[in-house]
Amino acid sequence: MTTVSSSSDAATGTAAAPLLEAKDLTRHFRVGRGFSRQLLHAVDEVSFSIGQQEIVALAGESGSGKSTIARLLAGVYKPTSGEIFYQGRAMSTYRSRKDQLSYRGDVPMVFQDPFSSLNPAFRVSHGVLRSLKLHRPELSREQRYAEAERVVEAVGLSPASDIMNRFPYELSGGQRQRIGFAQALAHKPKLILADEPVSMLDVSIRIGLLNLMAELRESQGVSFLYITHDIASARYVADRLMIMYAGHVVETGPTESVLQNPKHPYTDLLLGAVPDPRAPLSTGIEGDTGEPPKVIDPTPGCRFRWRCPLAIEKCHNVTPTLRILGPNHQAACHVAEPDIGS
């Protein structure tokens, strides 16, 4: 399986170690009972890396495995096989509570629903202060409160003392999601896993959250894995884009390269559904029908073949792997043509 490297490193020609790297990451779930038990292949042999101060978008439709990737990186799920390396250390070696807290402080998660992720019985300050007490125990009570005010101000909410004294129901959806980012920021994280953080918000306030991610990258030095089904928002904020379909990463590269010159038919299909006037002039592939496969005990072959009008016989028998088709641009497609000189 080809590893997706950090575009920033490739562009500068440096050999800097990635902040986080996944190698052949796989997660299967057992479904059914007794003799009817089967395996749901949520994620299959996915490899990628995320560099320092990099925003990587992971895009695809519902059921593609995006959120499973996030939960694997967050430690919610254990991989069926494969390994996650954080700053060069295998995540499977994080066995003590101290090591696990350290990792989860460095790699927190911001969830999709900004209301259910906050406890409605407590004031906003509770979650931020609890995060500080758990992950930064060296701080005194006064220092924790001062740091809580700092991170709330850092996500654009002021006056912090007033915001922290409110209950979640007293905040708007955008404000609640900013508090989610503040809770993550309280850990002094190096990588934030943002799982569809703007999908439940009004379009008018999504841009503010996307700008916040870019600002936190610049001011706090934080990297992001931004999980989304919205190609337009990925284009707006991400340095690099990974397209996922039915448990596989099918295309990856610098965001503009992937969107201006898509190599995989599925990427072209997604672009055809983008309501963005700045998007490439693409109508998407023709002939697409049906829904993504359930990936229960899948057979070899391209998992997009049933929806792809370009499929050839090889697509039905051989599972394609990522191959280089342009500068830092890879796709898993048997019929995709490389750029001239690649």
C-alpha contacts under 8 A as a table, 3 or more apart, distances in Angstrom:
res1	aa1	res2	aa2	distance
1	M	24	D	6.73
1	M	45	E	6.91
1	M	46	V	7.57
1	M	47	S	6.96
1	M	321	T	6.32
1	M	322	L	7.01
2	T	47	S	6.77
2	T	321	T	7.06
2	T	322	L	5.64
2	T	323	R	7.02
3	T	23	K	7.15
3	T	47	S	4.89
3	T	48	F	5.24
3	T	49	S	7.50
4	V	47	S	6.16
4	V	48	F	4.19
4	V	49	S	6.00
4	V	252	T	7.26
5	S	9	D	7.85
5	S	10	A	7.46
5	S	48	F	6.15
5	S	49	S	5.42
5	S	50	I	7.49
6	S	9	D	5.51
6	S	10	A	6.45
6	S	18	P	7.07
6	S	49	S	5.95
6	S	50	I	5.80
6	S	51	G	5.51
7	S	10	A	4.99
7	S	11	A	5.93
7	S	239	D	7.89
7	S	240	R	6.94
7	S	253	G	7.33
7	S	254	P	6.63
7	S	328	N	6.59
8	S	11	A	5.12
8	S	12	T	6.32
8	S	51	G	7.36
8	S	54	E	7.79
9	D	12	T	5.34
9	D	13	G	5.86
9	D	14	T	5.25
9	D	15	A	6.44
9	D	16	A	6.54
9	D	51	G	7.68
10	A	13	G	5.06
10	A	14	T	6.68
10	A	15	A	7.98
10	A	328	N	7.29
11	A	14	T	7.94
17	A	51	G	7.68
17	A	87	Q	7.41
17	A	88	G	7.49
18	P	21	E	6.39
18	P	49	S	6.12
18	P	50	I	5.80
18	P	51	G	4.64
18	P	52	Q	6.82
18	P	87	Q	6.79
18	P	88	G	7.83
19	L	49	S	7.46
19	L	50	I	5.80
19	L	51	G	5.03
19	L	52	Q	5.68
19	L	86	Y	6.05
19	L	87	Q	5.03
19	L	88	G	7.71
20	L	49	S	5.61
20	L	50	I	5.30
20	L	51	G	6.93
20	L	84	I	7.31
20	L	85	F	5.67
20	L	86	Y	4.52
20	L	87	Q	5.98
20	L	88	G	7.57
21	E	47	S	7.48
21	E	48	F	5.85
21	E	49	S	4.13
21	E	50	I	6.40
21	E	84	I	5.81
21	E	85	F	5.04
21	E	86	Y	6.49
21	E	88	G	8.00
22	A	25	L	6.02
22	A	46	V	7.17
22	A	47	S	5.03
22	A	48	F	5.33
22	A	49	S	6.16
22	A	82	G	7.60
22	A	83	E	5.95
22	A	84	I	4.48
22	A	85	F	6.23
23	K	45	E	7.38
23	K	46	V	6.59
23	K	47	S	4.48
23	K	48	F	6.81
23	K	82	G	5.65
23	K	83	E	5.40
23	K	84	I	6.37
24	D	44	D	7.33
24	D	45	E	3.84
24	D	46	V	4.83
24	D	47	S	5.06
24	D	81	S	7.34
24	D	82	G	4.70
24	D	83	E	6.85
25	L	43	V	7.11
25	L	44	D	6.50
25	L	45	E	4.84
25	L	46	V	4.82
25	L	47	S	6.24
25	L	79	P	6.57
25	L	80	T	7.89
25	L	81	S	6.17
25	L	82	G	4.33
25	L	83	E	5.96
25	L	84	I	7.36
26	T	42	A	7.78
26	T	43	V	5.00
26	T	44	D	4.51
26	T	45	E	5.08
26	T	46	V	6.66
26	T	79	P	5.69
26	T	80	T	5.48
26	T	81	S	5.17
26	T	82	G	5.93
27	R	41	H	6.55
27	R	42	A	5.85
27	R	43	V	5.03
27	R	44	D	6.58
27	R	68	T	7.88
27	R	78	K	7.65
27	R	79	P	5.13
27	R	80	T	4.73
27	R	81	S	6.90
28	H	39	L	6.12
28	H	40	L	5.42
28	H	41	H	4.67
28	H	42	A	5.67
28	H	43	V	6.82
28	H	44	D	7.98
28	H	80	T	6.14
29	F	39	L	5.58
29	F	40	L	4.99
29	F	41	H	6.72
29	F	42	A	7.19
30	R	37	R	6.55
30	R	38	Q	5.70
30	R	39	L	4.71
30	R	40	L	6.14
31	V	37	R	5.53
31	V	38	Q	5.32
31	V	39	L	6.08
31	V	40	L	6.67
32	G	36	S	5.62
32	G	37	R	4.36
32	G	38	Q	6.27
33	R	36	S	5.47
33	R	37	R	4.83
34	G	37	R	5.72
38	Q	296	I	6.63
38	Q	297	D	6.52
39	L	296	I	5.51
39	L	297	D	5.47
40	L	294	K	7.54
40	L	295	V	5.83
40	L	296	I	4.32
40	L	297	D	6.34
41	H	44	D	6.40
41	H	247	G	6.68
41	H	295	V	5.50
41	H	296	I	6.05
41	H	297	D	6.91
41	H	298	P	7.53
42	A	64	S	7.42
42	A	65	G	5.40
42	A	68	T	7.02
42	A	246	A	7.18
42	A	247	G	5.16
42	A	295	V	7.19
43	V	46	V	6.90
43	V	65	G	5.77
43	V	68	T	7.19
43	V	69	I	7.26
43	V	246	A	7.65
43	V	247	G	4.08
43	V	248	H	6.45
44	D	247	G	5.44
44	D	248	H	5.91
45	E	82	G	7.20
45	E	248	H	7.29
46	V	247	G	7.98
46	V	248	H	6.31
46	V	249	V	6.41
50	I	54	E	6.63
50	I	55	I	7.95
50	I	56	V	6.97
50	I	223	S	7.73
50	I	225	L	7.85
51	G	54	E	5.45
51	G	223	S	7.31
52	Q	190	K	7.98
52	Q	221	G	7.72
52	Q	222	V	7.50
52	Q	223	S	6.00
53	Q	217	R	5.82
53	Q	218	E	7.62
53	Q	221	G	5.47
53	Q	222	V	5.34
53	Q	223	S	4.33
53	Q	224	F	7.65
54	E	217	R	7.56
54	E	222	V	7.71
54	E	223	S	4.83
54	E	224	F	6.39
54	E	238	A	7.96
54	E	239	D	6.61
55	I	217	R	7.93
55	I	223	S	5.63
55	I	224	F	4.64
55	I	225	L	6.05
55	I	226	Y	6.94
55	I	237	V	7.26
55	I	238	A	4.98
55	I	239	D	5.49
55	I	240	R	6.80
56	V	224	F	6.17
56	V	225	L	5.01
56	V	226	Y	6.00
56	V	238	A	5.45
56	V	239	D	5.98
56	V	240	R	4.90
56	V	241	L	5.86
56	V	242	M	7.47
57	A	225	L	5.83
57	A	226	Y	4.54
57	A	227	I	5.73
57	A	228	T	7.08
57	A	234	A	5.82
57	A	238	A	5.68
57	A	239	D	7.80
57	A	240	R	6.27
57	A	241	L	4.85
57	A	242	M	6.10
58	L	66	K	6.69
58	L	225	L	7.06
58	L	226	Y	6.11
58	L	227	I	4.79
58	L	228	T	6.26
58	L	241	L	6.12
58	L	242	M	4.82
58	L	243	I	6.00
58	L	244	M	6.92
59	A	66	K	7.21
59	A	227	I	6.05
59	A	228	T	5.02
59	A	229	H	5.11
59	A	230	D	7.05
59	A	231	I	6.90
59	A	234	A	7.70
59	A	241	L	7.34
59	A	242	M	6.18
59	A	243	I	4.99
59	A	244	M	6.02
60	G	64	S	6.06
60	G	66	K	7.20
60	G	228	T	6.99
60	G	229	H	5.11
60	G	243	I	5.78
60	G	244	M	5.09
60	G	245	Y	6.16
60	G	270	L	7.99
61	E	64	S	5.86
61	E	229	H	5.52
61	E	245	Y	7.40
62	S	65	G	7.79
62	S	229	H	7.45
63	G	66	K	7.60
63	G	246	A	6.87
63	G	292	P	7.50
64	S	244	M	6.01
64	S	245	Y	4.79
64	S	246	A	4.42
64	S	247	G	5.46
64	S	248	H	7.78
64	S	292	P	7.73
65	G	68	T	5.17
65	G	69	I	6.35
65	G	244	M	7.26
65	G	245	Y	7.45
65	G	246	A	6.57
65	G	247	G	5.11
65	G	248	H	7.93
66	K	69	I	5.26
66	K	70	A	6.62
66	K	227	I	6.55
66	K	244	M	7.09
67	S	70	A	4.95
67	S	71	R	6.22
67	S	195	D	6.64
67	S	227	I	7.37
68	T	71	R	5.10
68	T	72	L	6.11
68	T	77	Y	7.92
69	I	72	L	5.12
69	I	73	L	6.28
70	A	73	L	5.16
70	A	74	A	6.10
70	A	193	L	6.45
70	A	195	D	7.04
70	A	227	I	7.98
71	R	74	A	4.88
71	R	75	G	6.05
71	R	76	V	5.03
71	R	77	Y	5.78
72	L	75	G	5.19
72	L	76	V	5.94
72	L	77	Y	4.89
72	L	78	K	6.08
72	L	79	P	6.54
73	L	76	V	7.70
73	L	84	I	7.26
74	A	77	Y	7.74
74	A	104	R	6.82
74	A	107	V	6.71
74	A	108	P	6.85
74	A	109	M	6.85
74	A	193	L	7.66
75	G	78	K	6.42
75	G	104	R	7.91
79	P	82	G	6.45
79	P	83	E	7.24
83	E	90	A	6.68
83	E	91	M	7.09
83	E	92	S	7.33
84	I	90	A	5.78
84	I	91	M	5.45
84	I	92	S	7.62
85	F	88	G	5.33
85	F	89	R	5.05
85	F	90	A	4.35
85	F	91	M	5.66
86	Y	89	R	5.24
86	Y	90	A	6.43
86	Y	91	M	6.59
89	R	93	T	7.60
90	A	93	T	5.72
90	A	94	Y	7.62
91	M	94	Y	5.47
92	S	95	R	7.23
94	Y	99	D	5.33
94	Y	100	Q	5.74
95	R	99	D	6.64
95	R	100	Q	6.76
96	S	99	D	5.29
96	S	100	Q	6.30
97	R	100	Q	5.08
97	R	101	L	6.04
98	K	101	L	5.25
98	K	102	S	6.10
99	D	102	S	5.04
99	D	103	Y	6.22
100	Q	103	Y	5.15
100	Q	104	R	6.12
101	L	104	R	5.11
101	L	105	G	5.94
101	L	135	H	6.67
102	S	105	G	5.14
102	S	106	D	6.30
102	S	135	H	7.13
103	Y	106	D	5.08
103	Y	107	V	5.99
104	R	107	V	4.94
104	R	108	P	5.43
105	G	108	P	5.80
105	G	135	H	5.97
105	G	184	A	7.89
105	G	187	H	5.07
105	G	188	K	7.19
105	G	189	P	6.01
106	D	187	H	6.68
106	D	188	K	6.72
106	D	189	P	4.09
106	D	190	K	5.20
106	D	191	L	6.33
106	D	192	I	7.97
107	V	189	P	5.89
107	V	190	K	6.37
107	V	191	L	4.94
107	V	192	I	5.54
107	V	193	L	6.90
108	P	184	A	5.62
108	P	187	H	7.86
108	P	189	P	6.88
108	P	191	L	7.11
108	P	192	I	5.38
108	P	193	L	6.23
109	M	184	A	6.82
109	M	192	I	5.76
109	M	193	L	4.55
109	M	194	A	5.91
109	M	195	D	7.38
110	V	180	G	5.91
110	V	181	F	6.37
110	V	184	A	6.99
110	V	192	I	7.18
110	V	193	L	6.11
110	V	194	A	4.81
110	V	195	D	6.18
110	V	197	P	6.70
111	F	114	P	6.83
111	F	117	S	6.69
111	F	180	G	7.65
111	F	194	A	6.44
111	F	195	D	5.32
111	F	196	E	6.99
111	F	197	P	6.08
112	Q	194	A	7.83
112	Q	195	D	5.57
112	Q	196	E	4.95
112	Q	197	P	4.70
112	Q	198	V	7.07
112	Q	199	S	6.96
112	Q	200	M	7.04
113	D	116	S	5.77
113	D	117	S	6.28
113	D	177	Q	7.94
113	D	197	P	7.39
113	D	200	M	6.66
114	P	117	S	5.60
114	P	118	L	6.97
114	P	173	G	6.35
114	P	174	G	7.88
114	P	176	R	5.37
114	P	177	Q	4.81
114	P	180	G	6.95
114	P	197	P	7.81
115	F	118	L	5.60
115	F	168	P	7.00
115	F	169	Y	7.91
115	F	173	G	7.26
115	F	176	R	6.60
115	F	177	Q	7.93
116	S	119	N	7.03
117	S	180	G	7.61
118	L	124	V	7.79
118	L	127	G	7.33
118	L	168	P	6.75
118	L	176	R	7.92
118	L	180	G	7.84
119	N	122	F	5.83
119	N	127	G	7.82
119	N	168	P	7.52
120	P	123	R	7.51
120	P	167	F	6.57
120	P	168	P	5.74
120	P	169	Y	7.01
121	A	167	F	7.56
122	F	125	S	7.91
122	F	126	H	6.11
122	F	167	F	6.32
122	F	168	P	7.92
123	R	126	H	5.64
123	R	164	M	6.67
123	R	165	N	5.79
123	R	166	R	5.38
123	R	167	F	4.39
123	R	168	P	6.82
124	V	127	G	6.25
124	V	128	V	7.22
124	V	163	I	7.18
124	V	164	M	4.86
124	V	165	N	6.30
124	V	166	R	5.82
124	V	167	F	5.60
124	V	168	P	6.17
124	V	179	I	7.61
125	S	128	V	5.38
125	S	129	L	5.94
125	S	148	A	7.48
125	S	164	M	4.53
125	S	165	N	6.40
125	S	166	R	7.98
126	H	129	L	5.33
126	H	130	R	5.91
127	G	130	R	5.08
127	G	131	S	6.16
127	G	183	Q	6.65
128	V	131	S	5.23
128	V	132	L	6.37
128	V	148	A	6.11
128	V	182	A	7.01
128	V	183	Q	4.81
128	V	186	A	6.70
129	L	132	L	5.02
129	L	133	K	6.14
129	L	144	R	6.43
129	L	145	Y	6.84
129	L	148	A	6.33
130	R	133	K	5.06
130	R	134	L	6.11
131	S	134	L	5.20
131	S	135	H	5.96
131	S	136	R	7.78
131	S	183	Q	6.51
131	S	184	A	7.99
131	S	186	A	6.64
131	S	187	H	6.79
132	L	135	H	5.39
132	L	136	R	5.11
132	L	137	P	7.00
132	L	139	L	7.93
132	L	144	R	6.34
132	L	148	A	7.77
132	L	186	A	5.97
132	L	187	H	6.43
133	K	136	R	5.58
133	K	137	P	5.12
133	K	139	L	7.55
133	K	144	R	7.36
134	L	137	P	6.08
135	H	187	H	6.02
136	R	139	L	6.16
136	R	187	H	6.96
137	P	140	S	7.77
139	L	142	E	7.93
139	L	143	Q	5.56
139	L	144	R	5.83
140	S	143	Q	5.04
140	S	144	R	6.07
141	R	144	R	5.13
141	R	145	Y	6.43
142	E	145	Y	5.28
142	E	146	A	6.30
143	Q	146	A	5.06
143	Q	147	E	6.01
144	R	147	E	5.07
144	R	148	A	6.01
145	Y	148	A	4.96
145	Y	149	E	6.29
146	A	149	E	5.20
146	A	150	R	6.27
147	E	150	R	4.90
147	E	151	V	6.30
147	E	186	A	7.37
148	A	151	V	5.40
148	A	152	V	6.22
148	A	186	A	6.86
149	E	152	V	5.17
149	E	153	E	6.12
149	E	160	A	5.29
149	E	161	S	6.63
149	E	164	M	7.83
150	R	153	E	5.16
150	R	154	A	6.05
150	R	160	A	7.75
151	V	154	A	4.72
151	V	155	V	6.44
151	V	182	A	5.37
151	V	183	Q	7.87
151	V	185	L	6.39
151	V	186	A	6.23
152	V	155	V	5.46
152	V	156	G	6.85
152	V	157	L	5.72
152	V	158	S	7.40
152	V	160	A	5.80
152	V	164	M	8.00
152	V	179	I	6.83
152	V	182	A	5.50
153	E	156	G	5.23
153	E	157	L	5.09
153	E	158	S	5.73
153	E	159	P	7.34
153	E	160	A	5.81
154	A	157	L	7.37
154	A	182	A	7.60
155	V	178	R	5.95
155	V	179	I	7.58
155	V	181	F	7.05
155	V	182	A	6.24
155	V	212	L	6.67
155	V	216	L	7.99
156	G	178	R	7.69
156	G	212	L	7.97
157	L	160	A	6.11
157	L	163	I	7.03
157	L	175	Q	7.41
157	L	178	R	7.72
158	S	161	S	7.60
158	S	162	D	7.37
158	S	163	I	6.73
159	P	162	D	5.55
159	P	163	I	6.45
160	A	163	I	5.10
160	A	164	M	5.99
161	S	164	M	5.32
161	S	165	N	6.38
162	D	165	N	5.31
162	D	166	R	6.82
163	I	166	R	5.51
166	R	170	E	6.17
166	R	171	L	7.54
167	F	170	E	5.46
167	F	171	L	7.29
168	P	171	L	5.49
168	P	176	R	6.66
169	Y	172	S	7.60
171	L	174	G	7.97
171	L	175	Q	5.72
171	L	176	R	6.03
172	S	175	Q	5.12
172	S	176	R	6.18
173	G	176	R	5.13
173	G	177	Q	6.26
173	G	201	L	6.34
174	G	177	Q	5.17
174	G	178	R	6.26
174	G	201	L	6.61
174	G	205	I	6.54
174	G	206	R	7.81
174	G	209	L	7.53
175	Q	178	R	5.01
175	Q	179	I	6.31
176	R	179	I	5.02
176	R	180	G	6.42
177	Q	180	G	4.88
177	Q	181	F	6.52
177	Q	197	P	7.18
178	R	181	F	5.02
178	R	182	A	6.18
178	R	209	L	7.35
179	I	182	A	4.74
179	I	183	Q	6.15
180	G	183	Q	5.21
180	G	184	A	6.44
181	F	184	A	5.06
181	F	185	L	6.00
182	A	185	L	4.86
182	A	186	A	6.09
183	Q	186	A	5.22
183	Q	187	H	7.34
184	A	187	H	5.85
184	A	188	K	7.65
184	A	189	P	6.92
184	A	192	I	7.21
185	L	188	K	5.39
185	L	189	P	6.03
186	A	189	P	7.65
189	P	192	I	6.75
189	P	222	V	6.63
190	K	221	G	7.16
190	K	222	V	4.96
190	K	223	S	6.07
191	L	222	V	5.58
191	L	223	S	4.55
191	L	224	F	5.44
191	L	225	L	7.42
192	I	222	V	7.07
192	I	223	S	6.32
192	I	224	F	4.91
192	I	225	L	6.44
193	L	224	F	5.97
193	L	225	L	5.01
193	L	226	Y	6.49
193	L	227	I	7.81
194	A	197	P	5.74
194	A	224	F	6.89
194	A	225	L	6.03
194	A	226	Y	4.98
194	A	227	I	6.07
195	D	226	Y	6.37
195	D	227	I	4.86
195	D	228	T	6.97
196	E	199	S	5.48
196	E	226	Y	7.19
196	E	227	I	5.30
196	E	228	T	4.99
196	E	229	H	7.71
197	P	200	M	7.51
197	P	227	I	7.96
198	V	201	L	5.33
198	V	206	R	5.61
198	V	209	L	7.01
199	S	228	T	7.73
201	L	205	I	6.74
201	L	206	R	6.28
202	D	205	I	5.67
202	D	206	R	6.43
203	V	206	R	5.22
203	V	207	I	7.47
204	S	207	I	6.86
205	I	208	G	5.45
205	I	209	L	7.00
206	R	209	L	5.34
206	R	210	L	6.38
207	I	210	L	5.05
207	I	211	N	6.06
208	G	211	N	5.10
208	G	212	L	6.13
209	L	212	L	4.86
209	L	213	M	6.42
210	L	213	M	5.21
210	L	214	A	6.58
210	L	233	S	7.58
210	L	236	Y	7.85
210	L	237	V	6.38
211	N	214	A	5.12
211	N	215	E	6.11
211	N	237	V	7.58
212	L	215	E	4.97
212	L	216	L	6.05
213	M	216	L	5.19
213	M	217	R	6.25
213	M	224	F	7.78
213	M	237	V	7.81
214	A	217	R	5.14
214	A	218	E	6.46
214	A	237	V	6.70
215	E	218	E	5.14
215	E	219	S	5.94
215	E	220	Q	7.96
216	L	219	S	5.12
216	L	220	Q	5.12
216	L	221	G	6.76
216	L	222	V	6.24
217	R	220	Q	5.68
217	R	221	G	4.83
217	R	222	V	4.59
217	R	223	S	6.08
217	R	224	F	7.85
218	E	221	G	5.59
218	E	222	V	7.53
226	Y	234	A	7.75
226	Y	238	A	7.80
228	T	231	I	7.49
228	T	234	A	7.22
230	D	233	S	5.65
230	D	234	A	6.46
230	D	274	V	7.76
231	I	234	A	5.00
231	I	235	R	6.14
231	I	270	L	7.52
231	I	271	L	7.33
231	I	274	V	6.69
232	A	235	R	5.16
232	A	236	Y	6.36
232	A	274	V	6.63
232	A	275	P	7.78
232	A	276	D	6.26
232	A	279	A	7.46
233	S	236	Y	4.95
233	S	237	V	6.41
234	A	237	V	5.53
234	A	238	A	5.39
234	A	241	L	7.28
234	A	255	T	7.82
235	R	238	A	5.88
235	R	255	T	6.17
235	R	256	E	7.18
235	R	259	L	7.98
238	A	241	L	6.72
238	A	255	T	6.59
239	D	254	P	6.06
239	D	255	T	5.82
240	R	252	T	7.38
240	R	253	G	5.66
240	R	254	P	4.33
240	R	255	T	4.69
241	L	252	T	5.58
241	L	253	G	5.74
241	L	254	P	6.09
241	L	255	T	4.91
241	L	258	V	7.14
242	M	249	V	6.58
242	M	250	V	7.71
242	M	251	E	5.86
242	M	252	T	4.33
242	M	253	G	6.81
243	I	249	V	5.67
243	I	250	V	5.78
243	I	251	E	5.16
243	I	252	T	6.17
243	I	267	T	6.92
244	M	247	G	6.68
244	M	248	H	5.55
244	M	249	V	4.30
244	M	250	V	5.69
244	M	251	E	7.31
245	Y	248	H	5.39
245	Y	249	V	6.32
245	Y	250	V	6.50
245	Y	266	Y	7.90
245	Y	292	P	7.81
245	Y	303	R	7.78
245	Y	304	F	7.61
246	A	292	P	6.60
246	A	293	P	6.63
246	A	294	K	7.68
246	A	295	V	6.60
246	A	303	R	6.62
246	A	304	F	7.97
247	G	295	V	7.87
249	V	252	T	7.43
249	V	322	L	7.99
249	V	332	A	7.67
250	V	264	H	6.93
250	V	321	T	7.93
250	V	322	L	6.87
250	V	331	A	5.45
250	V	332	A	4.86
250	V	333	C	7.41
251	E	258	V	7.69
251	E	263	K	7.33
251	E	264	H	6.44
251	E	267	T	7.50
251	E	322	L	7.23
251	E	329	H	7.65
251	E	330	Q	5.62
251	E	331	A	4.10
251	E	332	A	6.24
252	T	258	V	6.80
252	T	329	H	5.86
252	T	330	Q	5.36
252	T	331	A	6.39
253	G	257	S	6.54
253	G	258	V	5.86
253	G	328	N	5.53
253	G	329	H	4.24
253	G	330	Q	6.27
254	P	257	S	5.28
254	P	258	V	6.26
254	P	328	N	6.97
254	P	329	H	6.91
255	T	258	V	5.33
255	T	259	L	6.23
256	E	259	L	5.15
256	E	260	Q	5.70
256	E	261	N	7.99
257	S	260	Q	5.32
257	S	261	N	5.63
257	S	262	P	7.40
257	S	329	H	7.22
258	V	261	N	5.41
258	V	262	P	4.93
258	V	263	K	7.40
258	V	329	H	7.17
259	L	262	P	5.60
259	L	267	T	7.97
259	L	271	L	7.47
259	L	279	A	7.61
259	L	280	P	6.74
260	Q	280	P	5.70
262	P	265	P	7.65
262	P	267	T	6.05
262	P	268	D	6.03
263	K	267	T	7.24
263	K	268	D	7.68
263	K	325	L	7.78
263	K	331	A	6.27
263	K	333	C	7.83
263	K	336	A	5.68
263	K	337	E	7.31
264	H	267	T	5.38
264	H	268	D	6.62
264	H	331	A	6.15
264	H	332	A	7.12
264	H	333	C	6.10
264	H	336	A	6.50
265	P	268	D	5.02
265	P	269	L	6.21
265	P	285	I	6.59
265	P	308	C	6.85
265	P	310	L	7.82
266	Y	269	L	4.87
266	Y	270	L	6.33
266	Y	304	F	7.35
266	Y	308	C	7.79
267	T	270	L	5.11
267	T	271	L	6.27
268	D	271	L	5.08
268	D	272	G	6.31
268	D	282	S	7.22
268	D	283	T	7.92
268	D	284	G	4.85
268	D	285	I	6.10
269	L	272	G	5.21
269	L	273	A	6.95
269	L	283	T	7.87
269	L	284	G	4.36
269	L	285	I	5.40
269	L	288	D	7.94
270	L	273	A	5.41
270	L	274	V	6.78
270	L	284	G	6.94
271	L	274	V	5.21
271	L	279	A	7.48
271	L	280	P	7.62
271	L	282	S	6.54
271	L	283	T	7.37
271	L	284	G	6.02
272	G	282	S	5.74
272	G	283	T	4.55
272	G	284	G	3.94
272	G	285	I	7.51
273	A	283	T	7.92
273	A	284	G	7.39
274	V	279	A	7.08
275	P	279	A	7.97
276	D	279	A	5.35
279	A	282	S	7.99
285	I	288	D	6.85
285	I	308	C	7.97
285	I	309	P	7.66
286	E	309	P	7.04
287	G	307	R	7.28
287	G	308	C	7.10
287	G	309	P	5.80
288	D	307	R	4.98
288	D	308	C	6.24
288	D	309	P	7.13
289	T	307	R	5.61
290	G	307	R	6.79
292	P	304	F	7.68
293	P	303	R	7.16
295	V	298	P	5.18
300	P	316	H	7.22
300	P	317	N	5.63
300	P	318	V	5.74
300	P	319	T	5.51
301	G	305	R	7.70
301	G	314	K	7.53
301	G	315	C	5.31
301	G	316	H	4.61
301	G	317	N	4.51
301	G	318	V	4.30
301	G	319	T	3.98
301	G	320	P	7.07
302	C	305	R	5.42
302	C	315	C	5.24
302	C	316	H	6.30
302	C	317	N	7.72
302	C	318	V	6.80
302	C	319	T	4.96
302	C	320	P	6.16
302	C	333	C	7.84
303	R	306	W	7.30
303	R	319	T	7.86
304	F	307	R	5.65
304	F	308	C	6.10
305	R	308	C	5.01
305	R	309	P	7.92
305	R	311	A	5.64
305	R	315	C	6.31
305	R	316	H	6.77
308	C	311	A	5.63
310	L	335	V	7.43
311	A	314	K	7.96
311	A	315	C	5.85
311	A	316	H	7.88
311	A	335	V	7.70
312	I	315	C	5.43
312	I	316	H	7.29
312	I	335	V	7.89
313	E	316	H	5.52
313	E	317	N	7.01
314	K	317	N	5.31
314	K	318	V	5.72
314	K	334	H	7.48
315	C	318	V	5.74
315	C	319	T	6.89
315	C	320	P	7.54
315	C	334	H	6.77
316	H	319	T	7.93
320	P	332	A	5.11
320	P	333	C	5.63
320	P	334	H	6.22
321	T	331	A	7.54
321	T	332	A	4.66
321	T	333	C	7.24
322	L	330	Q	5.67
322	L	331	A	4.87
322	L	332	A	4.13
322	L	333	C	7.48
323	R	330	Q	5.14
323	R	331	A	5.65
323	R	332	A	6.24
324	I	327	P	7.61
324	I	328	N	7.12
324	I	329	H	5.87
324	I	330	Q	4.42
324	I	331	A	6.82
324	I	338	P	7.39
324	I	342	S	7.39
325	L	329	H	5.80
325	L	330	Q	5.43
325	L	331	A	6.85
325	L	336	A	7.91
325	L	337	E	6.85
325	L	338	P	4.02
325	L	339	D	5.84
325	L	342	S	6.11
326	G	329	H	4.74
326	G	330	Q	6.84
326	G	338	P	6.14
326	G	339	D	5.34
326	G	342	S	5.38
327	P	342	S	7.00
331	A	336	A	7.67
333	C	336	A	5.48
338	P	342	S	6.21
339	D	342	S	5.43
